[in-house]
Amino acid sequence: MSADPRVFTDEEILRRTANGDEAAFLEIYRRHRDRVYRFAFRMTGSADVARDVTHTCFASLLESPSRFDGRRAGLGTYLCTAARNQSLRHASRAWRERPAGGSADLRPGNGPSPLERILDDERARIVRTALAALAPLHREVLILAEYEELDLATIGQIVGAEVGAVKVRLHRARRKLRAALEAQVTSGALAVE
């Protein structure tokens, strides 16, 4: 790209990508990779699978940039939709083969002492486990709303549902997650500060 790629819209950069401009594709990747990876990681619970999903989404975009229709959604929404579909495909293949144990990739920020870090890690593991136990339709809207901080309309575009349905799914997801965490508190597995 001759000019600074950061001044172009996603659609302009995608057109340049379609014409073989490698720098343009790298700019698209730079803009969207983190959100796609985070979403895929939270959907799958696996850093390796999230990397595969992210790679597949961007490789697919590079192979067929004409699939993207800027009139329907933004490029970030399109890529999150692709990540959702890839994550659900992975989940359907590996539904019964969930790995036990947590992932070190989502460690919370450093606490002032080693004991507090251990307790924070354990709380985070319990929340991740409870989140992973939710049905995919509930898990995805909760991740997109709470972790990615997307609005309901954008979530609706990503998951292919009306805003009203997204609200219902999000309410049910929060209720189920709360119930699962309250059960952990009651059992003593999760300490409340």
Salt bridges, closest charged atoms under 4 A:
ASP4 OD2 - ARG6 NH2 2.99
ASP10 OD1 - ARG31 NH1 2.69
ASP10 OD2 - HIS32 NE2 2.90
GLU27 OE2 - ARG30 NH2 2.46
GLU27 OE2 - ARG31 NE 2.93
ASP34 OD1 - ARG33 NE 3.48
ASP48 OD1 - ARG51 NH2 2.31
ASP69 OD1 - ARG71 NE 2.96
ASP120 OD1 - ARG123 NH1 2.92
ASP121 OD2 - ARG107 NH2 2.85
GLU122 OE2 - ARG125 NH2 2.50
GLU140 OE1 - ARG84 NE 2.71
GLU140 OE2 - ARG169 NH1 3.77
GLU146 OE2 - ARG174 NH2 2.29
GLU148 OE1 - ARG35 NE 3.32
GLU148 OE1 - ARG38 NH2 2.87
GLU148 OE2 - ARG42 NH1 3.28
GLU193 OE2 - ARG123 NH1 3.13
